Amino acid sequence: MKGFRQFLMRGNLIELAVAVVIGTAFTAIVTAIVKDLITPLIAAIVGKPDFSNMMFRIRGTPILVGDLLTALTNFLVVAAVLFMLVKAISSAMVKPQAVEERKSKDCPYCLTPIPLAATRCPACTSTLEPVAAG
């Protein structure tokens, strides 16, 4: 029982469980956007978003392509909406990088990064003038 409890409490398993729950909630949001917003817009432009009754015949045999076209259309719309949502969320979360204080300088001889107060390069042993920090 102890080993099973350790397995359940491993970080990766908990992170995976959280990801599944968030993914399920996110799926509901994307599905609602597609069903309630995008599909009616397509229906208003094209006429109808449901192709399930569509078929053609070859030598009298009906070939049902409507369900496949409906599923393919839904997949493409969901994928496009998901792409746009993820892109919008990730660009909103990326903060501009703050200008960091300079903590090092490059050696003028070998271009090795060294601390500002260094008076000798650890790579090429050149003598350097220290730079005041701040």
C-alpha positions in Angstrom: 0.0 0.0 0.0 2.9 2.4 0.8 4.3 1.9 -2.7 1.0 2.6 -4.3 0.6 5.8 -2.2 4.1 6.9 -3.3 3.1 6.2 -6.9 0.0 8.3 -6.6 1.8 11.2 -4.9 4.6 11.5 -7.5 4.7 14.9 -9.0 4.3 13.8 -12.6 1.1 11.9 -11.9 -0.5 14.9 -10.1 0.6 17.3 -12.8 -0.9 14.9 -15.4 -4.2 14.8 -13.5 -4.3 18.6 -13.3 -3.6 18.8 -17.0 -6.4 16.4 -17.9 -8.9 18.3 -15.8 -7.8 21.6 -17.3 -7.8 20.1 -20.7 -11.4 18.8 -20.2 -12.6 22.3 -19.1 -10.7 23.9 -22.0 -12.4 21.4 -24.4 -15.8 22.5 -23.1 -14.9 26.2 -23.7 -13.6 25.5 -27.3 -16.7 23.3 -28.1 -19.0 26.0 -26.8 -17.3 28.7 -28.9 -17.5 26.5 -32.0 -21.0 25.3 -31.5 -22.5 28.7 -30.3 -20.5 31.2 -32.3 -18.5 29.8 -35.2 -21.0 27.2 -36.6 -23.9 29.7 -36.7 -21.7 32.2 -38.5 -20.8 29.5 -41.1 -24.5 28.6 -41.4 -25.3 32.3 -42.0 -22.6 32.5 -44.7 -22.8 29.1 -46.4 -26.4 28.1 -45.7 -26.1 25.1 -43.4 -23.2 23.7 -41.5 -24.6 20.1 -41.4 -23.7 18.0 -44.4 -24.9 14.7 -42.8 -27.5 14.0 -45.6 -25.0 14.6 -48.4 -24.3 11.6 -50.6 -23.5 10.7 -54.2 -24.1 7.5 -56.1 -21.8 5.3 -58.1 -23.7 2.8 -60.3 -26.7 3.2 -58.0 -24.8 2.6 -54.8 -25.1 5.5 -52.3 -21.8 6.8 -51.0 -22.5 8.7 -47.8 -19.9 11.5 -47.4 -22.0 13.9 -45.3 -21.0 12.7 -41.9 -17.4 12.6 -42.9 -17.6 16.2 -44.3 -19.4 17.4 -41.1 -16.8 15.8 -38.9 -13.9 17.1 -41.0 -15.4 20.6 -41.0 -16.0 20.5 -37.2 -12.4 19.3 -36.7 -10.9 22.1 -38.8 -13.0 24.8 -37.1 -12.2 23.4 -33.6 -8.5 23.3 -34.5 -8.5 26.8 -35.8 -10.3 28.2 -32.7 -8.0 26.2 -30.4 -5.0 27.6 -32.3 -6.2 31.2 -32.0 -7.1 30.8 -28.3 -3.7 29.2 -27.4 -1.9 31.9 -29.4 -3.9 34.7 -27.7 -3.3 33.2 -24.2 0.4 32.6 -24.7 1.0 36.1 -26.1 -0.9 37.6 -23.2 1.1 35.6 -20.7 4.5 36.5 -22.2 5.7 39.6 -20.4 8.3 41.8 -22.0 11.7 41.1 -20.6 12.8 43.7 -18.1 16.1 45.3 -18.7 18.4 43.6 -16.4 21.2 45.3 -14.5 24.5 44.6 -16.1 26.3 42.0 -14.0 29.1 41.2 -16.3 31.2 42.5 -19.2 33.0 40.9 -22.1 36.7 40.7 -22.1 37.9 43.0 -24.9 40.5 40.4 -25.9 38.8 37.0 -25.9 35.1 38.1 -25.4 34.6 35.9 -22.4 31.9 37.2 -20.0 33.5 38.2 -16.7 32.2 40.0 -13.6 32.2 43.8 -13.8 34.7 44.2 -10.9 37.2 41.7 -12.3 40.7 43.0 -13.0 41.9 39.9 -14.8 40.2 37.7 -17.4 40.0 34.1 -16.2 40.2 32.8 -19.8 43.0 34.7 -21.3 44.5 36.3 -18.2 44.5 39.8 -19.7 44.7 42.7 -17.2 41.5 44.7 -17.2 40.1 47.9 -15.7 37.3 47.2 -13.2 33.9 48.7 -14.0 31.9 50.2 -11.2 28.6 48.3 -10.7 25.5 50.4 -10.7 
